[in-house]
Amino acid sequence: MNLEQQASNEVQEEIQELKTKIENQRTEIHRLTSRIKELKKITHAIINKVIIELKSILEDDSNEVGWIKCSERMPEKFGCYLIYTRNWVMHIAWYGRCYETKSICFIVASGENIPLKNVTHWMPLPQPPREGEK
């Protein structure tokens, strides 16, 4: 085999390796895209449930609402909470680990991460009504 044929074979092998890598990346992108779609569905279901619960709270004036200052304490468990921010905005948010930064933060329905330093107060959401209750 002459030098030119050897170089051509090496180029063809490299091309084939790159094609394999590209196909593997496409497969991984497809897998990740599917997972993102699943997570969005789950997130929307959770948010809808929380909105329904919050509406029932707001309709019932007898519920005593107690805000907790973030400077006093933070939630003990990851979960959904009602939060109040430094910009005077109230959100229903998930308290947990942020995907991008891996730090603890509040995550609102839009997917925006709200750093703890931007939240002044929080409160737990009430339990849903029991069967037979108004």
Sequence and secondary structure as in RCSB ss.txt:
>XXXX:A:sequence
MNLEQQASNEVQEEIQELKTKIENQRTEIHRLTSRIKELKKITHAIINKVIIELKSILEDDSNEVGWIKCSERMP
EKFGCYLIYTRNWVMHIAWYGRCYETKSICFIVASGENIPLKNVTHWMPLPQPPREGEK
>XXXX:A:secstr
  HHHHHHHHHHHHHHHHHHHHHHHHHHHHHHHHHHHHHHHHHHHHHHHHHHHHHHHHH TTS    EETTT   
SS EEEEEEETTS EEEEEEEE TTT SEEEEETTS EEEGGGEEEEEE      TT  
